[in-house]
Amino acid sequence: MKFSDFLKRFFLFTLKETYSFFLKLMLFFLIIFILGLSVTSIINSKIKSESKQKKSDYVLFNVSQISEDKVLGASFFNDKYSISYSDLLNSLDRIKDDRKVKGIIIDLDQTNLSSSKIEEISKKMEELKKSGKKIYAYGAYIENSNYTLASVANEIIMTPSASASLSLIGYQYSDLYLKNLLDKIGVNMEIVRIGSHKSYGENYTSNQMSPELKADLTRIFENRYNNFVSNIVKTRKINRDSINSDIVNGNTVNMSPFTARDKNLVDKLESYQDFMARLGITDKNISDIYDYYDNNVKDTEIKGKNGTIAVIYAEGSIVYEDNGTQKNIISPNNISTKINKALEIKNLRGIVLRVNSGGGSALASEIIYQQFSKVNVPIYVSMGDTAASGGYYISMVGSKVFADKATITGSIGVVSMIPKLYNAQNKFGVTSNSISKGKYADINDSFTPLSEESKAKISASMNETYNEFKSRVIKNRKINDDKLEEYAQGRIWLGDEAKNIRLVDDIASLDEVIKRMANDLNLGDSYGVSDIFVEEDFSQKLKALSAFVLEKFNIKSQIKETIPESEKVFEDYELATKNVNKPLYYLPYSLKMY
């Protein structure tokens, strides 16, 4: 046998054995994976069966960071904490009519919700109280973010320990300004914006907050603070001047439970065990809200003989292209899927579009607007936490538009952000060489400064985009151009402010918007509500699992976990690089009151 033939056979044999080994290894992991799914399914089934046998005299409300949109079938495992916001609202409705449930206990230490969701859920809690249910709020650490929800309770109870605390402050907001850092690494962010108050990107071109943004934020936080104080005055029967003075002068910061009780900010001091014993609660007669949903609400449909109202959720950044089925992403593709799914409903009477978005791609926003404009049933819009910039743009499809008081909306303006690296050449010895033909050919070249002529060219195009944005608002809101310009220019507004200047029709929660549509359509009490979500098939599940594993080894992911504040920087940079020289309707702020 020739040596070359020997090597050839040896190589083929080695390749065959290697292939066989990895094939067997993959099959082994697949079997383990399937067995894992089976065992998990059996365990979950047993837990669910045991949970169903429990009494639910009381339901523990312990909700944190809940999403409005969801992807059906997105998880390999049955994660009871993956319920959506509408699932939560439906659970509270069921509890209201459930004679077995005596009341709800709000676990303040576990509850973490946005201002607008607290506003909407507080209305639900008031309905529960009117139906005869008792609401209790218990916590060891209470602050602005959970005190508003606590104040709706029949009783607020705290741990009787000096280690516990109640802190009510005014407001505080901060943001990182990165110009000095970018200068050091030779990165220039070229920002072209239409609108004097369109502030997106100023973090990268300045070292301090612009007067326009500071004025807008101050107005918004003052409004929220006044609503916060008004709620305390109403629910706790405390003199307004007194509580306002205490908060402003810092007398309500890090209060002990004893001081909080003396100031009538809480009702009772009890250990959790004594509190549970007083109500006669044991592990056998209490369920958390997730188990209650799983056992009493899941897989049930709200039907009615007079037709169905579909609810479509638009939550997250607006992008022109997506990578298949994704959560917290709004794209023409997934909105089209949702619209088609809604239109398949027998006797569809109307659509409620729930918007929770700071916007994104201007083109995607316009395409989504056109998609909804072709729908031949009435569309009402319910704004959640944020419906600003592109989020406000797509809201203009609604024949009626509603917001919560705490909703951030408006931001009618356009911005474009172009990263440039020409200063890095001198800092790091990098030299760019290029050839080109045609004026403006180098407009997107990272190593070529953006000339004034190029800026003017971009501005001219963006002005057309801005006018298109305003035309959608003028048509929907019946506001003339001159008056709209006062409210546009990138300015942001709270929901109650937006109502006063006619950017929205009224203040109403998602639940109330659905009821208003039913009333306007004369559906009576016999109508169905269908939440529209996209569904992920098995191949998409495998792709998502692979992406999840790879993400864990991604340096960017590790930085995000180590420095949570860096996530916004990465998102902004990715948005900029994907939309170089493309107009954006975008508002990146999440305005929480601390």
QUIWO-V483828 format. One record per residue. N is the residue number from 0. PSI is psi in whole degrees, -180 to 180 (* if undefined). Layout:
n-><N N>
psi-><PSI PSI>
This chain:
n-><0 1 2 3 4 5 6 7 8 9 10 11 12 13 14 15 16 17 18 19 20 21 22 23 24 25 26 27 28 29 30 31 32 33 34 35 36 37 38 39 40 41 42 43 44 45 46 47 48 49 50 51 52 53 54 55 56 57 58 59 60 61 62 63 64 65 66 67 68 69 70 71 72 73 74 75 76 77 78 79 80 81 82 83 84 85 86 87 88 89 90 91 92 93 94 95 96 97 98 99 100 101 102 103 104 105 106 107 108 109 110 111 112 113 114 115 116 117 118 119 120 121 122 123 124 125 126 127 128 129 130 131 132 133 134 135 136 137 138 139 140 141 142 143 144 145 146 147 148 149 150 151 152 153 154 155 156 157 158 159 160 161 162 163 164 165 166 167 168 169 170 171 172 173 174 175 176 177 178 179 180 181 182 183 184 185 186 187 188 189 190 191 192 193 194 195 196 197 198 199 200 201 202 203 204 205 206 207 208 209 210 211 212 213 214 215 216 217 218 219 220 221 222 223 224 225 226 227 228 229 230 231 232 233 234 235 236 237 238 239 240 241 242 243 244 245 246 247 248 249 250 251 252 253 254 255 256 257 258 259 260 261 262 263 264 265 266 267 268 269 270 271 272 273 274 275 276 277 278 279 280 281 282 283 284 285 286 287 288 289 290 291 292 293 294 295 296 297 298 299 300 301 302 303 304 305 306 307 308 309 310 311 312 313 314 315 316 317 318 319 320 321 322 323 324 325 326 327 328 329 330 331 332 333 334 335 336 337 338 339 340 341 342 343 344 345 346 347 348 349 350 351 352 353 354 355 356 357 358 359 360 361 362 363 364 365 366 367 368 369 370 371 372 373 374 375 376 377 378 379 380 381 382 383 384 385 386 387 388 389 390 391 392 393 394 395 396 397 398 399 400 401 402 403 404 405 406 407 408 409 410 411 412 413 414 415 416 417 418 419 420 421 422 423 424 425 426 427 428 429 430 431 432 433 434 435 436 437 438 439 440 441 442 443 444 445 446 447 448 449 450 451 452 453 454 455 456 457 458 459 460 461 462 463 464 465 466 467 468 469 470 471 472 473 474 475 476 477 478 479 480 481 482 483 484 485 486 487 488 489 490 491 492 493 494 495 496 497 498 499 500 501 502 503 504 505 506 507 508 509 510 511 512 513 514 515 516 517 518 519 520 521 522 523 524 525 526 527 528 529 530 531 532 533 534 535 536 537 538 539 540 541 542 543 544 545 546 547 548 549 550 551 552 553 554 555 556 557 558 559 560 561 562 563 564 565 566 567 568 569 570 571 572 573 574 575 576 577 578 579 580 581 582 583 584 585 586 587 588 589 590 591 592 593>
psi-><132 149 -34 -38 -39 -46 -40 -48 -41 -41 -45 -40 -45 -43 -43 -46 -39 -46 -44 -40 -49 -33 -45 -39 -43 -42 -39 -49 -35 -42 -45 -41 -45 -41 -40 -43 -42 -46 -44 -41 -42 -45 -46 -39 -41 -44 -43 -40 -44 -39 -37 -28 -17 147 152 66 -34 150 130 121 107 57 135 132 60 142 155 -43 158 162 118 134 20 -15 141 -25 160 92 109 -18 8 22 154 174 -40 -34 -40 -46 -41 -35 -42 -37 -42 -40 -40 -37 0 109 -24 -26 124 -31 -180 140 118 115 96 -30 -21 -13 127 100 159 166 -44 -35 -39 -40 -45 -41 -31 -38 -40 -41 -38 -39 -40 -41 -42 -28 -2 -1 146 139 124 140 122 138 158 -30 107 136 -175 -47 -29 -6 -34 -43 -38 -36 -14 -12 157 -35 139 122 138 158 130 72 141 -17 -24 164 154 123 116 119 175 -97 156 133 135 156 154 134 123 13 -47 -42 -46 -36 -39 -31 6 28 129 128 111 116 127 121 148 116 121 -25 6 100 -8 129 -11 -21 -26 -9 -1 162 1 159 137 150 -36 -45 -42 -40 -44 -48 -40 -43 -43 -46 -34 -42 -48 -41 -44 -40 -38 -48 -42 -37 -41 -44 -43 -47 -33 -3 49 143 132 -47 -37 -51 -36 -44 -42 -43 -48 -37 4 15 -13 18 129 42 143 158 -32 -43 -41 -39 -42 -29 6 28 -20 164 -45 156 118 147 158 -38 -43 -38 -46 -40 -38 -37 -4 34 130 178 -20 -13 27 139 149 168 -29 -44 -37 -43 -46 -37 -22 -20 -38 140 16 141 145 109 159 148 -18 8 -178 141 125 142 117 130 128 95 132 -168 145 121 152 -41 143 171 61 -150 114 145 149 33 134 123 158 -34 -52 -27 -40 -42 -44 -42 -47 -39 -40 -42 -15 -12 131 132 44 126 -27 168 132 120 114 115 128 81 141 6 -156 -123 128 -41 -46 -38 -42 -41 -43 -40 -45 -38 -47 -31 -22 -6 135 24 158 144 124 149 131 118 134 -129 -46 133 70 157 -117 -31 -36 -36 -52 -19 -17 2 -12 134 -23 141 127 151 164 163 -37 -3 136 122 -175 -126 48 99 177 144 151 133 124 111 133 141 19 -27 -16 -19 -48 -34 -38 8 24 130 130 130 135 161 150 163 131 139 139 9 -26 15 -30 7 121 -23 11 124 150 114 163 -35 -40 -42 -41 -38 -46 -42 -40 -43 -40 -31 -38 -40 -42 -43 -35 -42 -52 -34 -35 -39 -44 -42 -43 -44 -5 45 134 162 -42 -43 -41 -36 -28 -32 -13 -132 23 7 146 150 149 162 -45 -30 -42 -35 -43 -29 13 22 -22 164 -42 172 124 145 171 -46 -43 -34 -43 -44 -37 -41 -44 -40 -44 -30 5 44 -8 -144 -5 79 153 157 126 117 131 115 154 158 140 129 177 -39 -36 -33 -46 -40 -41 -39 -44 -43 -36 -45 -46 -35 -33 -23 4 130 -37 -41 -39 -38 -42 -41 -35 -41 90 -33 -18 -18 -42 -39 -46 -43 -44 -41 -42 -42 -41 -46 -30 -16 37 127 28 137 143 141 99 135 111 -2 142 101 91 146 123 *>
